Amino acid sequence: MPRPRREDAQDTRALALGAARDLLHQYGYLGVSMDAVAERVHVRKASLYHHFPEGKEQLVLLIADEAISEGSEGIAQAIGAHTSARRRLIAIATYIFSGTVQIGRVLRDALRFMPEDHQRRVYEQFYRQHYLQVLRVMDEGVETGELRPHDTGRSAWAFLDLASEMGSGGEAHRDAELAAWIVGLMLDGLGNRAAGIKEPHGRQGDPARPGSLGLANLADPASRSQE
């Protein structure tokens, strides 16, 4: 029996990743299976295991790696295109909404169901490539006086939480208008400023000392083991 051409093998791998990405976007981690991917690509499941010996987890890990790396470049471009913290955050949120894979959903699912070593890998990549960029925007906003002194570590996680959650589904139209609303909610708030509510300063939300925000807690497997 003739061996598959290299081009055919590469096509199968790319098609399988695309099918798994679509399933992940539509249904989350639990909606991805080797059977479902094989059916969409029109190949035998055994052929998929030839390309992905670790099965579904390998597929999801590769998708997460790609999405985080691609997202890092998009966030950097959004930051570079603007100078104010407000405009930068709106651009970042708008970019997050545009992704073919909603990384917040991937992150949550991966960190609930994947092995601990894969959890750590996904978290560390997200932390370095996404979180630290948003943290820099918050810190520079405080330094320039655009933002008042506050816990920038926590606000960076809160922003990513809101943008990821509101960009991962639902009927609301996800665009620059929604991005501006999210940023306005964070920077302007809903309360009366005359109330003078005090907040802690510093980076208490940094994942080195996990705060109470959903994404931060889910992102750090170590923080869950201490609960």
N, C-alpha and C positions, 0 to 999 in steps of 0.2 A: 504494500500500500504506500503510495507516495506521501512523503512528509509535507505538512502544510508549508506554504511559502512564508518567508519571513514577513512579507508585507501583509499577508492574511492574518498572521499571528498578532502583528501590531494593530491591525484594524480591530480584531476581536477584543484586544485589551482596551483600546480606546473606547469602543462601543460599550463594553461592559462598565467601564468607569462612568460613562455618560448616563447609562441606564440606572446605575446605582445612585448617581447624583440626583437624578430626577425623582427616584423613589424616596431618597432621603429628604429632599425638599418638600415633597408632597405629604409624606406619611411619617417622617421621623425615623429614628433608628430601628424601631420595632417593625416598620413597614418594609425594611430591606431584607431580602433573603436571596440566597443563591438561586433558588428555584425561580423567583420573580425576575431576577436579572437574566437568567438563561432564557426565560420565555420572551423577554423583550428583545434580546439580541438574536434569538433564533439559533441558539447553539445548545449542545448537550451540557448538563451541569458539570460533567467530568472535564469538559474542555475549559470551563471557568477555573476549576481547581488547578489545572495545569498552569494557568497564568497567575492565580491567586491561591497558593497552597494553604494559607491561613484562613481562607474563606471570607465571609462577610466582614469580619473585624479588620482584615487587611484592606479590603475595599474602602471601608469607612475611614480608616486611618489615612489612606492615601488621599482621599477626598478632603479630609480635614487639613492635611498638610498643604495641599494645593490652595484651598480656600483661604487659609490663614496667610500664606505667602502672598497670594494675589491681593488679599485685603490690606496687607501691610503697605503694598505699593500704592493702592488707591487712597489710603489714609494719608500717606506722605504727600501725595499730589494735592489732596484737599487742603492740607495744612499749608503747603507751599504757595497755594494760589491766593491766600488771604493773609492779612496781618492781625486782625482783631480776633479775640477768643470766640466771640459770638459767631462771626462769619465762618471761622474754622470749624466750629462744632456743628453748625448747620450743614456745611459741606461734607463733613464726615458722616453725619446721620443720613444725608441724602445718598451718599455713596453706599452705605450699608444697606439701605433699602433696595438698591439697584442690583445687588448680588444675585447670581443664579443659585447660590447656596447661602442660606441664612446662617451665618456662622454661630450666632448665639444659640440657635436651636441645635445645631450639630454639637456644639460644645456641651450643652446640657445633657443631651442624649448620650454622647460619648462618655461623659464622666459619671453617668448613672449605670451604664451597662457594660462598658469595656473593661478589660483587665487593668490592674493598677498601674503597670508599667506604661500602658498605652494612655491611660488617664494623665499620668505625669508628663508624658511627651506632648500631648495636645495642650495641656495647661501651660507648660513652660513656653511653648511657641506662641500661644495667645498672649501670655504675659509680656514677653519680650517685644513682639511685633505689633500688638494692638494697644494693650493697656499702657505701656510706657509712653507711647506717642500721645495718647490722650492726656496722660498725667502731665506731660511737658506743656501741653496747651493750657491746662489749668494753672500750672505753676507760673508760666509766663504771663498769664492773665492777671495773676495776683501781683507779680513783679511790676507790671506796667500800671497798675492801679485800676485796670478795667474791672477786675473782680475783687471783691473784698477778701481779706484774709480768712481762710477757712480750711477745713480738712480736705486738701486737694486729692489725697489718695482715695478717700471715700467718694468724692464727687466724680472722680474719673470712673470708678466702678458703677456709680449710679447712672451716669450718662450711657455707658455701654449696656447696662441692664435695660434702660428705657428704649434705646435705639434698637437693640437686638430683639427685645420682646415685641415691640410694636411693629417691627419689620418682619416678623416671622409668620404672620398669618392674619386672619380676620378679614372683614369686608372693607375696612377703611382704606381709602386710596393712599398709598405710601409714596410721598413725593416731597419736594422741597418745602411745601406748606406745612406738612406734618412735622418735618425736621425742625422748622422754625418754631413750631408750637412746643415741641419737646425742649428745645434750647431755651425758649422763653419761660417755660415752666421752671426750669432749673435756675436760670439766672435772675429772673424777676420774682418768681414765687407766686403764691396765691394769697398769702397773708398780708396783713397791714404792717408795713415796716415800722410804724410807730410803736408796735408792741415790743420791739427791742429784744427779741429772743436771742440768747447767747448760744454760740456753738463752739465746740472745741477746735483749737488750731492744731496744725501739724498734719501728719499723714497717718492718722489712726486707721484709715481704710486700706492702707497698703497691705497686700496679701501676706507680707511677712508677719503681720499681726491682723488676721482676718477680721473684718467688720461683720455687720449683720446683713449686708446686702446679698440678694439671692445669687447673682452671678459669681461674686467673690467666694461665697461659701461653697457653691457647687464646683467652682473651678479648682479649689485647692483640696485634693484628697486628704492631705494631712489634717486640715481643719475639721473634716468630718470625722476622722478617727478619734479626735479629742472630745467629741460631743458625748 
